[in-house]
Amino acid sequence: MTMEFLITSLIIVASPGTGAIYTIAAGLSGGVRSSLIAAFGCTLGIVPHMLAAISGLAALLHTSALAFEVIKYFGVAYLLYMAWTIFRDRGLLSVGEGDAGRTTGQVIKSAIIINLLNPKLSIFFFAFLPQFVHADAAAPAAQMLQLSVGFMTITFAVFAAYGVLAAFLRRHVIASVAVQNWMRRGFAAGFAGLAVQLAFSER
C-alpha cells in the first residue's frame, strides 16, 4: 500500500458526498455515538462494491448502460426520499436533548443503502484500485482486497471525524430552533442537490 494510494484515497474520501453528509447529520441529531454508527454503516456500504470489483462484476456497470442507469436512478430516488424526510423533520435531523429516536439498525441500514445505491462507487473500485495493483503480483485479488480494506479504513476515520465534530457542535444547534430549521433545510437541499448531480452523471 503506497503513500500515493493513501493520499489519493484520503482526498477522494474527504471530498463532501452523500456518506459524509449523512454522517454529519447523524452527529448533529444523535451525538457522537450516532455519528460513529453512521460512519460504520457507510463503510459497510462499500463492501458490496469492493466484492463486485474483485470478482469483476463492476465491469457490468462499466459496459452496460442499462445496469448503470437502473442503479443510478434507484440511488437518485433514495436521495430524494432522504431529502424529503429531513425537510419534513420526521427522521434524521429531529434534533433534541435526547436521542434522535432512530435505532442503531435504522442508522446503519440508511447508511448502507446510501453507499450501496451509488454506482459511481463501483466504477471507482473498478477503475481506480487496479491502477495500484502490481502487474506482476502473484495474487492480484489479494492485493486488491488489501487496498480496499485500506480505503475502507480511511473512509471510516474521515467520516467518524466529520461526525464527531458535528456532534460537538450539536449543543449550539439544540440551543436554537432557528438553527435547527436552517440545518434541516440545508441538509435536505444537500441531499436533493446530490440526487440531481447523480441523475445527470455519466458512466
C-alpha positions as CSV (number, residue, x, y, z in Angstrom):
1,M,0.0,0.0,0.0
2,T,1.8,3.1,-1.3
3,M,1.8,6.6,0.1
4,E,0.4,7.7,-3.2
5,F,-2.6,5.4,-2.8
6,L,-3.2,6.6,0.8
7,I,-3.1,10.3,-0.2
8,T,-5.3,9.9,-3.2
9,S,-7.8,7.9,-1.2
10,L,-7.8,10.5,1.6
11,I,-8.5,13.3,-0.9
12,I,-11.4,11.3,-2.5
13,V,-13.0,10.3,0.8
14,A,-12.6,13.8,2.3
15,S,-14.5,15.3,-0.6
16,P,-18.1,16.0,0.5
17,G,-20.5,13.4,-0.7
18,T,-23.6,11.5,0.4
19,G,-21.9,9.5,3.1
20,A,-20.2,12.5,4.7
21,I,-23.4,14.5,4.7
22,Y,-25.3,11.6,6.3
23,T,-22.7,11.1,9.0
24,I,-22.6,14.8,9.8
25,A,-26.4,14.9,10.0
26,A,-26.3,11.8,12.3
27,G,-23.8,13.5,14.6
28,L,-25.9,16.7,14.8
29,S,-29.1,14.7,15.5
30,G,-27.9,11.9,17.7
31,G,-24.5,12.8,19.1
32,V,-21.1,11.0,19.0
33,R,-22.5,7.5,19.2
34,S,-24.9,8.1,16.3
35,S,-22.2,9.6,14.1
36,L,-19.8,6.6,14.7
37,I,-22.6,4.2,13.9
38,A,-23.4,6.2,10.7
39,A,-19.7,6.2,9.7
40,F,-19.6,2.4,10.3
41,G,-22.7,1.9,8.2
42,C,-21.3,4.0,5.3
43,T,-18.1,1.9,5.5
44,L,-20.2,-1.3,5.4
45,G,-21.9,0.0,2.3
46,I,-18.6,-0.1,0.5
47,V,-18.3,-3.9,0.9
48,P,-20.6,-4.9,-2.0
49,H,-18.8,-2.6,-4.4
50,M,-15.5,-4.0,-3.3
51,L,-16.6,-7.6,-3.8
52,A,-18.1,-6.7,-7.2
53,A,-14.8,-5.1,-8.3
54,I,-12.7,-8.0,-7.1
55,S,-15.0,-10.5,-8.8
56,G,-15.2,-8.5,-11.9
57,L,-18.9,-7.7,-11.7
58,A,-18.2,-4.0,-11.7
59,A,-17.3,-4.4,-15.4
60,L,-21.0,-4.9,-16.0
61,L,-21.7,-1.4,-14.7
62,H,-18.9,0.0,-16.7
63,T,-20.1,-1.6,-20.0
64,S,-23.8,-1.8,-19.6
65,A,-25.6,1.5,-19.8
66,L,-28.9,-0.1,-18.7
67,A,-27.4,-1.6,-15.5
68,F,-25.7,1.6,-14.6
69,E,-28.9,3.7,-15.2
70,V,-31.1,1.3,-13.2
71,I,-28.9,1.5,-10.1
72,K,-28.3,5.2,-10.6
73,Y,-32.0,6.1,-10.5
74,F,-32.6,3.9,-7.5
75,G,-29.9,6.0,-5.9
76,V,-31.5,9.2,-7.0
77,A,-34.9,8.1,-5.7
78,Y,-33.4,7.2,-2.3
79,L,-31.5,10.5,-2.0
80,L,-34.7,12.4,-2.8
81,Y,-36.5,10.4,-0.2
82,M,-33.8,11.3,2.4
83,A,-34.2,15.0,1.4
84,W,-38.0,14.9,1.8
85,T,-37.7,13.0,5.2
86,I,-35.3,15.6,6.6
87,F,-37.3,18.5,5.2
88,R,-40.4,17.2,6.9
89,D,-38.5,16.8,10.1
90,R,-39.5,13.1,10.6
91,G,-36.2,11.5,10.9
92,L,-32.5,12.3,10.6
93,L,-32.5,15.8,11.9
94,S,-35.1,15.6,14.6
95,V,-32.6,17.3,17.0
96,G,-33.4,17.3,20.7
97,E,-31.8,16.9,24.0
98,G,-32.2,13.1,23.9
99,D,-31.6,10.5,21.3
100,A,-32.9,11.3,17.8
101,G,-35.3,8.3,18.0
102,R,-33.5,6.2,15.4
103,T,-32.3,2.8,16.4
104,T,-28.8,1.6,15.6
105,G,-30.2,-0.7,13.0
106,Q,-32.0,2.1,11.3
107,V,-29.0,4.3,11.1
108,I,-26.8,1.5,9.7
109,K,-29.4,0.5,7.2
110,S,-29.8,4.0,5.8
111,A,-26.0,4.4,5.7
112,I,-25.5,1.2,3.8
113,I,-28.3,1.9,1.3
114,I,-26.8,5.4,0.6
115,N,-23.5,3.9,-0.5
116,L,-25.0,0.7,-2.0
117,L,-27.1,2.7,-4.4
118,N,-24.1,4.7,-5.6
119,P,-22.9,3.2,-8.9
120,K,-20.0,5.6,-9.1
121,L,-18.5,3.7,-6.1
122,S,-18.4,0.5,-8.1
123,I,-16.8,2.3,-11.1
124,F,-14.3,3.9,-8.7
125,F,-13.3,0.4,-7.4
126,F,-13.2,-0.9,-11.0
127,A,-11.1,2.0,-12.5
128,F,-9.1,3.3,-9.5
129,L,-7.9,0.4,-7.5
130,P,-6.4,-1.7,-10.3
131,Q,-4.0,1.1,-11.0
132,F,-2.3,0.3,-7.7
133,V,-2.1,-3.4,-8.3
134,H,1.3,-4.6,-9.4
135,A,1.2,-6.1,-12.9
136,D,3.4,-9.0,-11.7
137,A,1.6,-9.6,-8.5
138,A,1.2,-13.3,-7.7
139,A,-2.2,-12.8,-6.1
140,P,-3.8,-9.6,-7.6
141,A,-7.1,-10.3,-5.9
142,A,-5.5,-10.4,-2.5
143,Q,-3.6,-7.2,-3.2
144,M,-6.9,-5.5,-4.3
145,L,-8.6,-6.7,-1.1
146,Q,-5.8,-5.2,0.9
147,L,-6.1,-1.9,-0.9
148,S,-9.9,-2.0,-0.5
149,V,-9.5,-2.5,3.3
150,G,-7.2,0.4,3.4
151,F,-9.7,2.6,1.6
152,M,-12.5,1.5,3.9
153,T,-10.3,2.3,6.9
154,I,-9.7,5.8,5.6
155,T,-13.4,6.2,4.9
156,F,-14.4,5.3,8.5
157,A,-11.7,7.5,10.0
158,V,-12.7,10.6,7.9
159,F,-16.4,10.1,8.3
160,A,-16.1,9.5,12.0
161,A,-14.1,12.7,12.3
162,Y,-16.8,14.6,10.4
163,G,-19.5,13.1,12.6
164,V,-17.7,13.6,15.9
165,L,-17.0,17.3,15.1
166,A,-20.7,17.7,14.2
167,A,-21.7,16.1,17.5
168,F,-19.6,18.6,19.4
169,L,-21.4,21.4,17.6
170,R,-24.8,19.8,18.4
171,R,-25.4,21.8,21.6
172,H,-25.3,25.0,19.6
173,V,-27.9,23.5,17.2
174,I,-30.1,22.3,20.1
175,A,-30.0,25.8,21.7
176,S,-31.7,27.5,18.7
177,V,-34.8,26.4,16.9
178,A,-33.9,28.7,14.1
179,V,-30.6,27.0,13.6
180,Q,-32.3,23.6,13.7
181,N,-34.6,24.7,10.9
182,W,-31.8,26.1,8.8
183,M,-29.7,23.0,9.3
184,R,-32.7,20.7,8.4
185,R,-33.4,22.7,5.2
186,G,-29.7,22.8,4.4
187,F,-29.2,19.1,4.6
188,A,-32.5,18.5,2.7
189,A,-31.2,20.7,-0.1
190,G,-27.8,19.0,0.1
191,F,-29.3,15.5,-0.5
192,A,-31.6,16.9,-3.2
193,G,-28.6,18.5,-4.9
194,L,-26.6,15.3,-4.8
195,A,-29.6,13.5,-6.3
196,V,-29.6,15.9,-9.2
197,Q,-25.9,15.6,-9.6
198,L,-26.2,11.8,-9.7
199,A,-29.1,11.9,-12.1
200,F,-27.0,13.8,-14.6
201,S,-23.8,11.8,-14.1
202,E,-22.4,9.7,-16.9
203,R,-20.6,6.4,-16.7
